[in-house]
Amino acid sequence: MCQFNFLVTKEKSNISEINKIASEFRLNYTEYKLDIKNPDQIQAFLTTTKDCDCGSVIGKKYSDDSSEPDWNKEQKKLERKRFSKRRIELLLEQKRKEFIENNSSELKAEQKETKKWTEFLNDKRLKNKLSEIGILYHQFSGELHNERIKIENEKTYSVEKINIDFLKNIKENEITWIKI
């Protein structure tokens, strides 16, 4: 499965002008026809500048697998392997260190992406072009053009609400409209 994030609009806009703004924030803004009910009511734009948006901060709460391991359980696994007490201590210490390092780099990436989104959504030029813009993400199980997306819900928020937790809590197949 691959995640793709989309920016969506209800109002027609000058795509090339918004694309210019988006590209300054390392976002793509390529129009894409989603296979959804009533596709004529919104325009959708892919945001990725690479193959997909996997690992994005958007919706991370629902796809995050970086919860801290149960260290007691890890210790018992190692004890079953009949490792010495000292070796178990060293292995657990190494695993904890790796976990902390991985989470640290992941947190930095999340903060960097959040900064990109907040700066883009607060850009004065964007505010002059659109009154609101939506964020939608979907976990594709196959190819992008073969997937039908069912929009389950729509919610509207003020741009002031945008922060790392807000982006992490965006739900899949839900359009989150941002009043800009």
VEXZA-289232 format. One record per residue: x, y, z of N, C-alpha, C, CB in turn; residue number from 1. Coordinates in pm, 1 decimal, padded with zeros to 6 digits. Glycine has a CB too. Layout:
VEXZA-289232
     n.east    n.north       n.up    ca.east   ca.north      ca.up     c.east    c.north       c.up    cb.east   cb.north      cb.up     k
          X          Y          Z          X          Y          Z          X          Y          Z          X          Y          Z   NUM
...
//
This chain:
VEXZA-289232
     n.east    n.north       n.up    ca.east   ca.north      ca.up     c.east    c.north       c.up    cb.east   cb.north      cb.up     k
    00083.7   -00118.2    00000.0    00000.0    00000.0    00000.0    00087.9    00124.1    00000.0   -00095.1    00000.1    00121.0     1
    00043.2    00223.0   -00073.4    00113.9    00350.3   -00077.8    00018.1    00463.9   -00046.1    00179.4    00371.7   -00215.1     2
    00066.9    00558.5    00030.8   -00013.1    00675.8    00064.8    00011.1    00785.1   -00037.5    00019.8    00726.2    00206.9     3
   -00097.5    00849.0   -00077.1   -00088.8    00968.3   -00159.8   -00170.1    01077.5   -00093.4   -00138.7    00941.1   -00304.8     4
   -00110.7    01196.4   -00085.1   -00178.5    01313.9   -00030.4   -00224.9    01400.1   -00146.7   -00084.9    01394.8    00065.9     5
   -00341.3    01459.3   -00129.9   -00397.0    01546.4   -00232.4   -00438.8    01678.4   -00170.4   -00516.4    01479.5   -00302.6     6
   -00422.3    01784.3   -00245.9   -00484.5    01911.8   -00214.1   -00610.0    01916.8   -00299.4   -00387.6    02035.8   -00241.5     7
   -00719.8    01961.2   -00242.8   -00845.1    01967.7   -00317.2   -00905.2    02107.2   -00305.6   -00944.6    01861.6   -00266.1     8
   -00973.8    02147.3   -00411.7   -01041.3    02277.4   -00411.4   -01181.8    02260.2   -00466.1   -00962.2    02382.5   -00494.9     9
   -01271.0    02347.6   -00421.6   -01408.2    02351.6   -00474.3   -01417.4    02458.0   -00582.8   -01511.2    02380.2   -00360.8    10
   -01337.8    02560.7   -00566.5   -01343.4    02673.4   -00658.6   -01236.7    02660.1   -00765.8   -01326.8    02805.3   -00583.4    11
   -01270.6    02704.9   -00883.6   -01172.0    02703.6   -00992.5   -01066.5    02808.9   -00961.6   -01239.7    02730.6   -01132.2    12
   -00944.1    02774.9   -00995.8   -00833.7    02866.9   -00968.5   -00733.3    02856.5   -01081.6   -00766.3    02836.1   -00831.4    13
   -00640.0    02948.2   -01081.2   -00532.2    02944.4   -01179.0   -00429.9    02842.4   -01129.4   -00467.1    03086.9   -01199.5    14
   -00434.1    02725.1   -01188.2   -00350.4    02613.3   -01143.6   -00202.0    02647.8   -01149.7   -00378.2    02489.4   -01228.6    15
   -00158.7    02714.8   -01254.4   -00016.2    02743.6   -01268.3    00032.1    02839.5   -01158.8    00012.4    02802.9   -01406.9    16
   -00053.0    02935.1   -01118.4   -00013.3    03027.4   -01010.2    00000.6    02952.9   -00877.7   -00116.5    03141.9   -00995.8    17
   -00093.3    02865.9   -00848.4   -00086.7    02791.3   -00722.2    00027.1    02689.1   -00727.6   -00222.0    02720.2   -00693.3    18
    00050.2    02629.6   -00844.0    00161.4    02536.9   -00860.1    00294.0    02606.5   -00829.9    00162.7    02478.6   -01002.3    19
    00307.2    02730.4   -00873.7    00430.3    02806.7   -00847.9    00450.7    02825.6   -00696.8    00424.8    02945.1   -00919.3    20
    00343.4    02859.0   -00627.1    00351.4    02876.3   -00480.7    00384.9    02742.1   -00415.1    00216.7    02933.1   -00423.4    21
    00311.9    02637.0   -00453.7    00332.1    02504.5   -00393.6    00475.2    02455.3   -00415.0    00232.4    02403.3   -00452.7    22
    00528.4    02476.4   -00534.3    00663.8    02427.0   -00563.0    00768.9    02495.7   -00476.0    00697.5    02447.9   -00710.7    23
    00743.2    02619.0   -00434.6    00836.5    02687.0   -00343.9    00843.8    02616.9   -00208.2    00794.6    02833.4   -00324.7    24
    00737.4    02542.6   -00176.1    00732.4    02469.3   -00049.5    00755.9    02319.8   -00070.7    00597.6    02491.7    00019.5    25
    00816.4    02285.5   -00184.6    00847.4    02147.1   -00220.5    00723.0    02058.7   -00222.6    00949.2    02089.9   -00123.5    26
    00613.7    02116.2   -00270.2    00490.2    02041.5   -00291.5    00459.7    02040.0   -00440.7    00371.9    02103.4   -00210.8    27
    00410.5    01929.0   -00487.0    00363.6    01920.4   -00623.9    00220.2    01974.7   -00626.3    00371.1    01772.4   -00678.3    28
    00173.1    02016.4   -00740.6    00035.2    02063.1   -00753.9   -00010.4    02026.8   -00894.8    00022.6    02218.9   -00726.9    29
   -00015.5    01895.6   -00919.1   -00054.2    01843.7   -01048.7   -00197.1    01793.0   -01040.4    00041.8    01731.9   -01095.0    30
   -00282.5    01846.1   -01126.8   -00423.1    01805.6   -01122.8   -00435.4    01656.1   -01150.0   -00506.3    01885.9   -01225.5    31
   -00523.3    01592.2   -01073.0   -00544.9    01449.6   -01086.7   -00693.6    01420.8   -01071.8   -00462.0    01370.3   -00982.7    32
   -00749.8    01348.0   -01165.6   -00891.6    01311.1   -01160.3   -00907.1    01188.2   -01072.1   -00948.7    01284.2   -01303.2    33
   -00963.7    01208.8   -00954.1   -00988.0    01097.8   -00862.6   -01114.4    01023.4   -00904.1   -00999.9    01148.1   -00716.8    34
   -01115.5    00894.4   -00883.4   -01235.2    00814.4   -00908.0   -01319.0    00818.9   -00780.4   -01199.1    00665.5   -00948.7    35
   -01401.5    00923.7   -00770.5   -01487.2    00944.0   -00654.2   -01628.4    00977.2   -00700.7   -01431.5    01056.6   -00563.2    36
   -01721.7    00968.0   -00608.1   -01858.6    01008.3   -00636.0   -01860.9    01160.8   -00650.3   -01956.6    00959.8   -00523.0    37
   -01929.6    01212.3   -00751.8   -01939.0    01356.1   -00780.2   -01802.2    01422.0   -00800.1   -02012.5    01425.9   -00667.4    38
   -01721.6    01370.3   -00892.4   -01586.8    01426.3   -00912.5   -01589.1    01568.8   -00967.7   -01507.5    01337.4   -01006.8    39
   -01703.1    01612.7   -01020.3   -01711.0    01747.2   -01075.9   -01722.8    01854.4   -00967.7   -01828.6    01757.0   -01170.4    40
   -01740.9    01813.6   -00842.0   -01756.6    01910.4   -00733.5   -01623.7    01956.9   -00675.3   -01840.7    01850.9   -00624.1    41
   -01518.7    01881.7   -00699.5   -01386.9    01922.6   -00648.5   -01280.6    01897.9   -00754.5   -01351.6    01846.3   -00517.9    42
   -01170.5    01971.6   -00741.0   -01050.1    01946.4   -00819.1   -00948.2    01889.1   -00722.1   -00996.4    02077.7   -00890.7    43
   -00876.9    01785.5   -00763.4   -00775.9    01723.7   -00677.6   -00638.4    01740.1   -00741.2   -00807.5    01573.5   -00653.6    44
   -00539.0    01758.1   -00655.1   -00402.1    01779.9   -00700.3   -00307.2    01693.2   -00617.9   -00363.3    01930.0   -00689.3    45
   -00225.1    01614.2   -00686.1   -00122.6    01534.3   -00618.9   -00020.1    01628.0   -00555.8   -00053.8    01435.6   -00718.5    46
    00026.3    01594.5   -00437.8    00125.6    01679.6   -00370.8    00266.5    01621.7   -00374.1    00084.8    01702.2   -00227.5    47
    00279.4    01496.3   -00407.3    00410.6    01432.4   -00400.1    00503.2    01480.0   -00511.9    00395.4    01281.1   -00406.5    48
    00628.3    01492.2   -00477.1    00730.6    01522.0   -00577.0    00817.0    01397.5   -00599.1    00818.4    01643.4   -00532.5    49
    00777.5    01287.1   -00534.3    00849.0    01160.2   -00551.7    00746.0    01053.3   -00587.5    00929.8    01120.4   -00421.6    50
    00776.1    00926.8   -00560.6    00687.4    00818.0   -00601.6    00555.8    00814.0   -00524.5    00758.0    00687.0   -00585.3    51
    00559.2    00845.0   -00395.9    00438.3    00842.0   -00312.9    00461.9    00928.7   -00189.4    00401.0    00694.9   -00271.8    52
    00362.6    00934.8   -00102.8    00373.9    01014.0    00020.5    00387.0    00925.2    00143.9    00252.5    01105.7    00035.7    53
    00431.1    00802.1    00125.9    00446.9    00711.6    00239.7    00541.2    00775.2    00342.7    00501.4    00572.6    00193.0    54
    00505.3    00761.2    00469.6    00584.8    00819.0    00576.6    00549.9    00963.3    00606.5    00728.9    00809.4    00542.7    55
    00448.8    01016.9    00537.8    00407.1    01155.1    00558.9    00352.5    01174.2    00699.8    00301.7    01195.7    00455.3    56
    00365.1    01295.3    00750.8    00307.8    01329.3    00880.2    00154.5    01326.6    00872.7    00357.6    01468.2    00926.4    57
    00099.9    01346.8    00754.2   -00045.7    01348.6    00737.9   -00101.8    01209.0    00763.9   -00085.1    01397.7    00595.6    58
   -00191.5    01202.5    00861.0   -00255.6    01076.3    00896.8   -00167.0    00979.0    00971.3   -00305.5    01010.9    00775.4    59
   -00054.0    01024.9    01018.4    00045.0    00935.8    01081.3   -00010.6    00864.4    01204.4    00169.0    01015.2    01120.5    60
   -00103.5    00927.6    01274.0   -00161.0    00864.7    01393.6   -00224.5    00730.3    01358.8   -00265.7    00957.6    01458.7    61
   -00277.0    00719.2    01238.2   -00348.7    00598.9    01199.4   -00260.9    00496.3    01129.5   -00462.6    00635.1    01110.8    62
   -00138.8    00532.7    01097.6   -00050.3    00438.1    01030.2    00082.8    00423.0    01101.8   -00026.6    00481.8    00887.7    63
    00096.3    00489.2    01214.7    00225.2    00491.4    01284.2    00251.8    00357.5    01353.0    00229.0    00606.0    01387.4    64
    00366.7    00303.5    01328.1    00407.2    00179.0    01393.8    00533.5    00200.4    01477.3    00430.7    00068.0    01289.2    65
    00552.1    00323.4    01522.2    00675.3    00354.6    01595.6    00653.0    00361.9    01746.2    00732.9    00486.1    01546.6    66
    00550.9    00290.2    01796.8    00530.0    00291.7    01941.0    00645.3    00218.6    02009.1    00393.8    00227.0    01978.1    67
    00668.8    00257.8    02130.7    00782.9    00202.4    02203.5    00761.1    00053.8    02230.4    00805.0    00278.3    02336.2    68
    00862.8   -00025.8    02205.6    00851.6   -00170.3    02230.0    00830.7   -00199.3    02378.8    00977.7   -00243.5    02179.1    69
    00774.2   -00313.8    02406.4    00760.3   -00362.2    02543.4    00895.7   -00421.9    02581.6    00642.2   -00468.6    02557.5    70
    00972.5   -00346.1    02659.0    01109.3   -00386.8    02689.0    01113.7   -00513.6    02773.4    01182.5   -00274.8    02760.4    71
    01013.5   -00533.7    02860.0    01009.2   -00657.9    02939.0    00989.6   -00778.5    02848.5    00896.2   -00652.0    03044.0    72
    00905.4   -00760.7    02749.3    00881.0   -00868.0    02652.6    01008.3   -00896.9    02572.6    00764.7   -00830.3    02557.2    73
    01077.9   -00790.6    02533.6    01204.9   -00807.0    02461.5    01306.2   -00882.4    02547.9    01262.3   -00669.0    02420.1    74
    01309.4   -00847.5    02675.8    01402.9   -00914.1    02767.8    01369.2   -01062.6    02779.1    01399.1   -00847.3    02907.9    75
    01241.5   -01095.7    02790.0    01201.1   -01236.3    02803.3    01236.3   -01316.5    02678.8    01050.9   -01246.2    02830.5    76
    01223.8   -01252.6    02560.9    01262.6   -01320.7    02436.0    01410.7   -01357.4    02441.1    01233.4   -01230.6    02311.8    77
    01490.2   -01261.6    02485.9    01634.8   -01285.2    02492.5    01669.9   -01390.3    02598.4    01708.5   -01153.8    02522.8    78
    01595.2   -01388.7    02708.7    01619.6   -01489.3    02813.3    01587.2   -01629.1    02761.8    01535.4   -01458.5    02939.5    79
    01481.8   -01640.9    02679.1    01446.2   -01771.3    02621.7    01556.0   -01824.4    02529.7    01314.4   -01761.0    02544.3    80
    01633.2   -01732.1    02475.2    01744.9   -01773.4    02390.3    01866.5   -01811.3    02473.9    01781.5   -01661.6    02292.4    81
    01851.2   -01799.6    02604.6    01954.3   -01838.6    02701.7    02083.2   -01757.4    02688.8    01986.1   -01985.3    02685.8    82
    02064.0   -01628.4    02658.5    02178.8   -01539.1    02656.9    02217.0   -01507.7    02800.5    02148.4   -01408.9    02577.2    83
    02341.5   -01470.7    02821.0    02386.2   -01433.5    02955.2    02318.7   -01302.9    02995.9    02541.5   -01419.6    02960.7    84
    02314.8   -01279.3    03124.4    02251.8   -01158.3    03177.7    02319.0   -01033.2    03120.2    02259.1   -01157.1    03332.5    85
    02449.4   -01035.4    03113.1    02524.6   -00920.1    03060.5    02495.2   -00898.3    02912.2    02676.3   -00940.4    03081.4    86
    02488.2   -01006.6    02836.2    02459.2   -00993.1    02692.9    02317.2   -00937.9    02672.5    02474.9   -01130.5    02620.7    87
    02222.5   -00982.5    02753.6    02085.3   -00932.5    02746.2    02082.1   -00782.8    02774.1    01994.5   -01007.4    02845.7    88
    02154.5   -00739.8    02877.0    02162.2   -00597.1    02910.3    02217.2   -00516.4    02793.8    02249.4   -00575.6    03034.4    89
    02326.3   -00565.6    02734.6    02387.7   -00495.1    02621.8    02295.6   -00489.7    02500.4    02518.8   -00562.0    02583.5    90
    02228.2   -00599.9    02469.5    02136.5   -00602.8    02355.5    02017.7   -00508.5    02377.4    02086.5   -00746.0    02331.2    91
    01963.3   -00508.6    02498.0    01850.8   -00418.5    02528.2    01894.7   -00272.5    02521.9    01792.2   -00449.8    02667.4    92
    02013.1   -00245.6    02572.6    02066.7   -00110.0    02566.9    02083.1   -00064.9    02421.5    02201.5   -00102.3    02641.1    93
    02134.0   -00153.9    02336.6    02150.4   -00123.8    02194.9    02014.1   -00100.4    02128.2    02225.8   -00238.3    02124.4    94
    01916.7   -00183.5    02159.7    01782.7   -00168.1    02100.5    01717.7   -00037.0    02144.9    01692.6   -00287.3    02139.5    95
    01734.4   -00001.4    02270.6    01679.2    00126.3    02320.3    01743.6    00244.6    02248.9    01700.3    00139.3    02473.0    96
    01874.3    00237.0    02232.8    01947.7    00343.8    02165.2    01900.2    00357.7    02020.2    02099.9    00316.2    02169.6    97
    01885.7    00245.5    01950.3    01837.2    00247.7    01811.8    01695.8    00305.6    01804.0    01839.4    00105.8    01752.0    98
    01611.4    00267.2    01899.9    01473.9    00318.0    01902.9    01473.9    00470.3    01920.7    01393.2    00250.3    02016.9    99
    01554.5    00519.3    02011.9    01561.7    00663.8    02037.3    01615.0    00737.5    01914.6    01651.2    00692.9    02159.9   100
    01719.6    00684.4    01851.7    01775.7    00747.6    01731.9    01674.0    00750.5    01617.3    01902.8    00673.4    01687.4   101
    01604.3    00638.5    01597.1    01503.5    00633.1    01490.4    01390.7    00731.3    01516.6    01447.0    00491.4    01476.9   102
    01344.1    00737.3    01639.9    01236.0    00830.4    01673.2    01280.4    00974.9    01660.9    01185.3    00804.4    01813.8   103
    01406.1    01001.0    01693.6    01458.5    01136.9    01683.1    01460.5    01182.9    01538.1    01599.2    01145.1    01743.1   104
    01510.5    01098.0    01448.9    01514.8    01136.9    01307.8    01374.4    01144.3    01248.6    01600.6    01037.9    01227.6   105
    01285.7    01056.2    01293.8    01147.0    01060.0    01246.7    01078.8    01187.9    01293.4    01068.9    00936.5    01296.5   106
    01103.0    01227.6    01417.0    01044.3    01350.7    01470.6    01094.2    01472.6    01394.2    01076.9    01365.3    01619.8   107
    01222.1    01474.5    01361.1    01277.6    01585.7    01282.2    01211.4    01593.2    01145.4    01430.2    01570.1    01266.0   108
    01190.4    01477.6    01082.3    01124.5    01474.1    00950.8    00979.7    01522.2    00961.7    01128.7    01331.1    00891.7   109
    00910.9    01482.4    01067.2    00772.4    01526.3    01089.0    00766.7    01677.8    01109.2    00710.9    01453.8    01211.4   110
    00860.5    01731.1    01186.7    00863.4    01875.0    01211.2    00892.6    01951.8    01083.3    00967.4    01909.0    01317.6   111
    00983.2    01899.6    01002.8    01017.4    01963.9    00876.1    00896.8    01964.9    00782.6    01136.3    01892.2    00809.4   112
    00826.1    01851.3    00773.0    00708.5    01844.8    00686.3    00595.9    01933.7    00739.0    00659.6    01700.0    00673.8   113
    00577.5    01936.8    00869.3    00474.0    02022.6    00928.8    00503.4    02168.7    00897.6    00465.6    02001.0    01082.4   114
    00628.8    02207.2    00908.5    00668.3    02345.2    00876.9    00634.0    02377.4    00731.6    00820.2    02366.4    00902.7   115
    00662.3    02284.5    00642.4    00632.1    02302.8    00500.0    00481.9    02326.1    00480.3    00678.9    02179.6    00417.8   116
    00399.0    02241.8    00542.5    00253.4    02254.4    00526.8    00200.6    02384.5    00587.9    00182.9    02134.5    00591.5   117
    00246.8    02417.6    00707.9    00194.8    02539.1    00772.7    00236.5    02663.9    00696.5    00243.9    02548.1    00918.1   118
    00358.9    02667.1    00648.8    00403.3    02783.3    00572.1    00326.6    02794.8    00440.4    00554.0    02774.7    00544.8   119
    00303.9    02682.8    00373.5    00227.2    02684.7    00249.0    00084.5    02733.7    00274.0    00224.9    02544.7    00185.1   120
    00017.6    02677.5    00373.8   -00121.8    02713.1    00400.4   -00138.3    02854.9    00453.9   -00181.2    02615.8    00498.3   121
   -00031.4    02913.0    00507.0   -00035.8    03050.1    00557.0    00021.5    03151.3    00458.2    00039.2    03059.2    00687.2   122
    00061.5    03106.3    00341.2    00120.2    03195.4    00242.3    00017.3    03298.6    00195.7    00173.8    03115.1    00122.6   123
    00053.6    03426.0    00201.3   -00038.0    03534.9    00164.6   -00082.7    03525.9    00018.6    00028.7    03670.1    00189.4   124
    00006.1    03481.1   -00068.5   -00031.7    03468.1   -00209.7   -00138.8    03361.5   -00228.8    00091.0    03434.5   -00295.0   125
   -00129.2    03253.1   -00152.6   -00229.9    03147.2   -00160.0   -00364.5    03199.3   -00109.5   -00185.4    03023.4   -00077.8   126
   -00359.3    03278.7   -00002.7   -00481.4    03337.0    00053.5   -00549.7    03428.5   -00047.1   -00449.8    03414.6    00181.6   127
   -00472.3    03491.5   -00133.5   -00530.5    03578.4   -00236.7   -00594.2    03498.4   -00350.7   -00423.3    03671.5   -00293.1   128
   -00556.2    03372.4   -00364.1   -00605.6    03289.1   -00475.3   -00724.2    03201.4   -00435.6   -00493.4    03201.0   -00527.6   129
   -00727.1    03155.4   -00310.3   -00830.1    03062.6   -00264.0   -00882.0    03104.0   -00126.7   -00775.1    02919.1   -00258.9   130
   -01008.2    03074.6   -00099.9   -01061.5    03102.1    00033.8   -01045.0    02980.4    00124.2   -01209.9    03142.7    00025.7   131
   -01039.5    02861.5    00063.6   -01014.4    02739.8    00139.9   -00952.2    02635.0    00047.7   -01145.7    02686.2    00204.2   132
   -00881.6    02544.0    00110.6   -00819.3    02434.6    00037.0   -00831.1    02311.1    00125.2   -00668.2    02466.2   -00000.2   133
   -00849.0    02196.9    00063.3   -00864.5    02073.6    00138.9   -00742.2    01985.1    00130.6   -00984.5    01998.3    00090.5   134
   -00727.9    01902.6    00232.5   -00624.0    01800.7    00235.3   -00695.8    01665.9    00241.9   -00524.3    01820.9    00357.5   135
   -00654.2    01576.3    00156.2   -00712.0    01441.3    00150.6   -00598.1    01343.1    00132.8   -00817.3    01427.3    00034.3   136
   -00601.5    01234.9    00208.3   -00503.8    01129.8    00180.9   -00575.2    00996.5    00171.2   -00394.5    01125.2    00290.3   137
   -00512.4    00907.6    00096.1   -00568.3    00773.7    00075.4   -00454.3    00673.8    00066.2   -00656.9    00768.5   -00052.9   138
   -00472.8    00558.9    00129.5   -00378.1    00448.2    00118.1   -00421.5    00363.7   -00001.3   -00372.3    00362.1    00250.9   139
   -00346.6    00370.3   -00108.1   -00381.1    00298.3   -00230.2   -00334.4    00153.3   -00219.4   -00318.4    00366.8   -00354.1   140
   -00423.9    00061.8   -00255.3   -00388.2   -00079.5   -00250.1   -00334.6   -00128.9   -00384.0   -00508.5   -00162.5   -00208.5   141
   -00351.5   -00048.0   -00486.9   -00303.7   -00083.6   -00619.9   -00250.9    00039.1   -00689.0   -00414.6   -00148.6   -00703.3   142
   -00265.4    00041.1   -00818.5   -00218.3    00155.3   -00895.9   -00309.8    00275.2   -00874.1   -00210.8    00120.1   -01045.3   143
   -00250.5    00391.8   -00881.9   -00320.1    00517.1   -00856.4   -00445.8    00531.3   -00941.5   -00227.4    00633.8   -00882.0   144
   -00437.4    00500.9   -01068.5   -00549.7    00524.4   -01159.1   -00658.3    00416.7   -01151.4   -00498.9    00533.6   -01300.2   145
   -00635.7    00306.5   -01078.9   -00734.7    00199.1   -01069.4   -00815.8    00202.2   -00940.8   -00666.4    00066.6   -01081.0   146
   -00791.4    00296.5   -00855.1   -00851.8    00295.6   -00722.2   -00972.0    00388.8   -00714.4   -00749.0    00335.0   -00617.5   147
   -01080.9    00338.2   -00659.5   -01199.2    00420.5   -00634.2   -01192.8    00464.0   -00487.5   -01333.9    00341.6   -00666.0   148
   -01209.9    00593.8   -00465.9   -01201.4    00649.2   -00330.7   -01340.5    00692.5   -00286.9   -01101.5    00769.0   -00324.6   149
   -01378.1    00649.5   -00169.0   -01506.1    00690.2   -00113.1   -01478.4    00796.0   -00005.7   -01584.9    00566.9   -00054.0   150
   -01519.7    00918.4   -00034.9   -01501.7    01026.6    00063.8   -01599.7    01000.3    00177.6   -01525.5    01170.5   -00000.7   151
   -01547.1    00976.7    00295.3   -01631.0    00938.1    00407.8   -01684.3    01056.2    00487.0   -01554.6    00848.6    00498.6   152
   -01612.4    01167.8    00483.8   -01652.6    01280.9    00566.5   -01577.9    01405.6    00519.8   -01625.1    01252.7    00717.2   153
   -01629.3    01520.5    00558.0   -01561.9    01647.6    00532.1   -01571.6    01731.1    00658.9   -01624.8    01723.1    00409.0   154
   -01462.6    01793.7    00694.6   -01458.7    01882.3    00812.0   -01385.7    02008.8    00773.3   -01389.5    01813.4    00934.5   155
   -01423.0    02119.2    00836.8   -01360.7    02248.4    00807.2   -01293.9    02303.6    00932.8   -01465.6    02349.0    00752.8   156
   -01173.0    02356.2    00914.1   -01094.5    02413.2    01023.4   -01031.1    02543.4    00977.6   -00986.1    02313.9    01071.8   157
   -00991.7    02621.7    01074.2   -00918.6    02745.2    01047.9   -00770.1    02711.8    01031.8   -00940.5    02849.3    01162.8   158
   -00702.0    02789.2    00950.6   -00559.4    02765.8    00926.0   -00478.1    02776.5    01055.7   -00506.2    02866.2    00821.9   159
   -00528.3    02849.2    01153.4   -00456.9    02864.7    01280.8   -00446.5    02732.2    01357.4   -00527.2    02969.2    01367.9   160
   -00530.2    02635.8    01325.7   -00530.6    02506.1    01394.3   -00417.9    02413.8    01347.4   -00664.1    02437.4    01373.1   161
   -00352.4    02448.6    01236.1   -00254.1    02359.4    01175.8   -00128.5    02350.7    01262.5   -00218.1    02407.1    01034.4   162
   -00100.2    02229.2    01307.1    00024.0    02197.8    01377.3    00052.6    02049.6    01355.8    00014.5    02232.9    01531.0   163
    00156.4    01999.1    01416.2    00196.8    01861.2    01392.4    00087.7    01762.0    01434.0    00325.9    01831.1    01467.3   164
    00024.2    01785.4    01548.9   -00080.5    01693.5    01594.4   -00202.5    01698.7    01502.8   -00121.6    01726.8    01738.3   165
   -00235.8    01817.8    01455.2   -00348.7    01832.0    01363.3   -00324.3    01748.3    01238.0   -00370.7    01980.7    01325.7   166
   -00206.5    01761.6    01177.9   -00175.3    01687.3    01055.7   -00172.6    01536.7    01080.4   -00041.0    01733.0    00999.2   167
   -00118.6    01495.3    01195.0   -00114.2    01352.8    01227.1   -00254.4    01293.3    01242.4   -00034.2    01330.6    01355.1   168
   -00349.9    01375.6    01283.7   -00485.2    01327.4    01312.1   -00581.3    01337.4    01194.8   -00541.4    01403.0    01426.4   169
   -00533.9    01378.0    01078.1   -00620.8    01379.6    00960.9   -00653.6    01235.1    00926.1   -00553.5    01453.8    00839.7   170
   -00780.3    01208.3    00903.1   -00823.9    01071.1    00874.6   -00823.9    01042.2    00725.1   -00963.4    01046.9    00931.9   171
   -00796.6    00917.9    00694.2   -00797.0    00873.3    00555.1   -00936.7    00889.2    00495.1   -00750.1    00726.2    00544.8   172
   -00940.5    00930.4    00369.7   -01065.0    00945.8    00292.9   -01159.4    01050.2    00352.4   -01136.7    00812.6    00284.4   173
   -01105.4    01141.6    00427.7   -01182.4    01251.9    00483.6   -01120.2    01381.7    00432.2   -01184.6    01247.2    00641.3   174
   -01200.6    01465.8    00370.7   -01146.3    01593.8    00324.6   -01144.1    01689.6    00442.8   -01230.6    01652.6    00205.9   175
   -01025.9    01738.0    00472.5   -01007.9    01836.0    00578.7   -00992.3    01970.4    00512.2   -00884.9    01802.4    00669.8   176
   -01098.9    02051.0    00517.1   -01097.4    02183.5    00454.3   -01032.1    02281.9    00548.9   -01240.7    02230.2    00417.0   177
   -00942.1    02360.8    00493.6   -00869.7    02461.9    00570.8   -00911.2    02599.4    00517.0   -00712.6    02441.0    00561.4   178
   -00973.0    02679.2    00603.9   -01005.8    02817.1    00570.0   -00877.1    02896.9    00577.4   -01115.7    02876.3    00665.5   179
   -00834.5    02949.7    00461.3   -00706.1    03021.1    00459.2   -00723.2    03170.4    00446.2   -00620.4    02971.1    00346.2   180
//
